[in-house]
Every structure is written in C-alpha cells, then in structure tokens.
Amino acid sequence: MSKDFLWVEKYRPQTIKDTILPKKLKDVFLKIVEGGEMPNMLFTGTAGLGKTTVAKALCKELDYDCIVVNCSEDGNIDTLRGKIRRFASSVSLGGDVKVVILDEADYLNAQSTQPALRGFIEEFADNCRFILTCNFKNRIIEPIHSRCGVYEFNTSKKDMGQLCGQFMERLKTILDTEGVTYSDKLIANMIMKHAPDWRRVINECQRYSMGGQLDSIAIDSTDSEVDQLFAALKAKDFKKMRSWVVNNVDVDTSTIFRSLYDKMYDRVDPGSIPQLVLILADYQYKAAFVADHELNIVACMTEVMANVEMI
C-alpha cells in the first residue's frame, strides 16, 4: 500500500510548528531547531501522540540525514547492527551528523539488543544521534535512559481542550481536501472518544469515509462490536470469542484491551474487576514481545473467561 494512500502519512506535519503538542513540549523542540544541534533523545508516551512525527520533523528542519527503523519488525540484533552500521558508516550529504530513529524501541530485547544498542550509541557518537520512541519507558534499560534526554509526550487535562480544538481544525482541513462530507458533531465525538490518539482518529475517519461521506453508523458500530465480545465472554463461548478476535485482529491490541477496561464497570462483577485488570495488564505487556498477536489476544480472552465473572 502506498504511503500516500494513508492519510496519516499524506498529512503528517513536516515542521515542529505544525505539530499538535502541549505548548511547553513544543517550545522545547522549537528551541532545539533554533539551536541547530540535536542530542540523543528518548520520546515516551502512548500511541498516536506524534512521537515519530516530531522525530522526522526535527531531522527535516535541521537538514539531517536520517533512517527510520521499526523495532517491532526489525528488532533483532543482527538486523539492527547491520542497518545502523551501514547508515552510520556512509558520508552525510551535508557533512552534518546523521540520525537513527528507532521507532517502538520498547520492542527491543532488554537482555541482548538494548545493551548492544547502548554500544552503538557510544561507538557512533561522533557522527550519529539517536532518537528512540516508545510507549513504555520502563521497558528501556537505564543505561540508554542515561545517554538520552527523556521527553514525555503526556497531555494534561488543562491542555486537552486546546489540543482537541487544534486537531479538529486540522481534521476538517483533511476531510475537506479529500472531498469528504461530515458533520462537526460527528468528528467532535470521534475526537473526544479517542483523544489524544490523533493517529487513530485520522485512521478511523479514512476507514469510514470511503464512499465520500463520513459514515456515522459504521463508527457507532465499533461500540457494539465490543458489546459482542463481552457477550461471548459472559457465555464462555470460545468459538464466538475466537471469531470476534479473528475479525478484529487488525485493531491495535492495546485498543482492544482498553475498550474492555473502559466498559468493565458495566459488564463485570465488582469482585472480578481487580482480576480483569491484572489479566489485561499482563497481556498488554506481553503484546510488545509476541510474534502472533491473534494468539496472544485469544489467550487473554480465554483467561478472562476462566477467571472473571460477567454481569
């Protein structure tokens, strides 16, 4: 699939000024651009907040050559070593430092690959900078923390209203450019439902506007899909549960677990809520390392059926 087909790539901000971030955090990155020098950096925060976008924008504005490595796909030590060494050993067109962006770095093995990465950071310190992005900073070993500036991509309640307003204007521009008809109320509801995961909102809009109009019925059906999963769990119907997982395997694992967590007070016996939270947290952690996400979700739901009472 062409990247230009994906709205999140087609409309990705190219400068720090155009990113949607809390003012204090954006000012930090603007100062880096103004200063003209980049340190090693670790960006941490939940999915869809703009960590990768900021990393790419910094490189573009500072005119640094960069390579992006998706650690969830190319996270083994040999692949990582080969890509970094080939990139670091070549000459930069502008003669400046080069930047290695390690996306989803919390997928890297903490016992083998991350210690090797620490060595790469030291080995190529003269001509390379490293930007790591992660959802869970506690999965990054301390020696890497100590070699990077750590930047938290968190959104406070105080900032949320302003950021949602900025993003709504951005989203309307995207929809207008793509020739999609919509209502302000519908996109406002989508933003409030998923904020601050801006990437998910854009993906959902693209998914449900293939016919040239944002489909409110299809969007509303996502809640009913979670209700179907709860029904299968309550009935302890393994076949229906597995069928649901197969049909939703393209949905981000954390989104599925979060949906169960958000609705548990209406669907789970109060005495079973602590057990459900522990199960979801355990499999959310495992999701960063497993090769088969469908199997991981099915295993999680099986444990929920066996140990959690529904109402």
LINBELZI-V679271 format. One record per run of one state. SS is the DSSP state (h for helix, s for strand, l for the rest). FROM is the first residue (numbers start at 1). LEN is the number of residues. If there is no record, write none. Layout:
ss=SS from=FROM len=LEN
ss=SS from=FROM len=LEN
This chain:
ss=l from=1 len=2
ss=h from=3 len=3
ss=l from=6 len=1
ss=h from=7 len=4
ss=l from=11 len=5
ss=h from=16 len=3
ss=l from=19 len=4
ss=h from=23 len=13
ss=l from=36 len=5
ss=s from=41 len=4
ss=l from=45 len=6
ss=h from=51 len=12
ss=l from=63 len=3
ss=s from=66 len=5
ss=l from=71 len=6
ss=h from=77 len=13
ss=l from=90 len=8
ss=s from=98 len=6
ss=l from=104 len=1
ss=h from=105 len=3
ss=l from=108 len=5
ss=h from=113 len=11
ss=l from=124 len=4
ss=s from=128 len=7
ss=l from=135 len=2
ss=h from=137 len=3
ss=l from=140 len=2
ss=h from=142 len=4
ss=l from=146 len=3
ss=s from=149 len=4
ss=l from=153 len=4
ss=h from=157 len=21
ss=l from=178 len=3
ss=s from=181 len=1
ss=l from=182 len=2
ss=h from=184 len=11
ss=l from=195 len=3
ss=h from=198 len=10
ss=l from=208 len=5
ss=s from=213 len=1
ss=l from=214 len=2
ss=h from=216 len=19
ss=l from=235 len=3
ss=h from=238 len=10
ss=l from=248 len=5
ss=h from=253 len=15
ss=s from=268 len=1
ss=l from=269 len=1
ss=h from=270 len=17
ss=l from=287 len=6
ss=h from=293 len=15
ss=l from=308 len=2
ss=s from=310 len=1
ss=l from=311 len=1
